[in-house]
């Protein structure tokens, strides 16, 4: 994807639900959704065995490795459009995988490990670790690989520039209150492949961990809509059917 600029739009949508939802067991947390230009999206309800590598004809799959009980790692497979495995990376990542075109014959691969019981990841604050790789589809070789920190979610790329969302962290106390760890607001930032240690923040949100849209809602959702030129961030709060529908839009 070629992203020249990032425009962040906050869309607060209070929608009417005509049926029940099992999200109450996770009340107090927000669903994260990443939606690609092709229309493919990933959220906590996505259990696809195969996922498309956005912008290519490839598909990506994760399978438990032979030594899974020992390593807790998954084999990552790249398949062609006919469903045939063309490359396999043993014990290379985790269970939730995504991919997208980088440039020429290169693709970015993201493999994520989430701590979100009953859901397949994408619950705010539950991303424990992930691995980001750059693979050459002509040779199958991994040209670049980085382990990402807790709650550092890969969103998309602009060739060598990788964009991330971090949900922030709540302020907390340690050592019986003697040490106070300050909170940090959620943010969107990027890293350059050749200058990885530098985190360039492009937008800081006004919340820590998740937006507090309304504590009476059934589900709160953080949706990232990706395109070639921008990332649109929507905040959605879902109400029971008896609630009145309200809408408020704001764009910066």
HELIX and SHEET records of a PDB file:
HELIX    1   1 UNK A   22  UNK A   26  5                                   5    
HELIX    2   2 UNK A   68  UNK A   71  1                                   4    
SHEET    1   A 6 UNK A  41  UNK A  42  0                                        
SHEET    2   A 6 UNK A  30  UNK A  35 -1                                        
SHEET    3   A 6 UNK A 219  UNK A 226  1                                        
SHEET    4   A 6 UNK A 231  UNK A 239 -1                                        
SHEET    5   A 6 UNK A   9  UNK A  16  1                                        
SHEET    6   A 6 UNK A 246  UNK A 251 -1                                        
SHEET    1   B 8 UNK A  85  UNK A  93  0                                        
SHEET    2   B 8 UNK A  74  UNK A  79 -1                                        
SHEET    3   B 8 UNK A  59  UNK A  64 -1                                        
SHEET    4   B 8 UNK A  51  UNK A  54 -1                                        
SHEET    5   B 8 UNK A  96  UNK A 101  1                                        
SHEET    6   B 8 UNK A 106  UNK A 114 -1                                        
SHEET    7   B 8 UNK A 127  UNK A 136 -1                                        
SHEET    8   B 8 UNK A 142  UNK A 148 -1                                        
SHEET    1   C 4 UNK A 152  UNK A 158  0                                        
SHEET    2   C 4 UNK A 161  UNK A 166 -1                                        
SHEET    3   C 4 UNK A 187  UNK A 192 -1                                        
SHEET    4   C 4 UNK A 195  UNK A 204 -1                                        
SHEET    1   D 2 UNK A 172  UNK A 174  0                                        
SHEET    2   D 2 UNK A 179  UNK A 181 -1                                        
END                                                                             
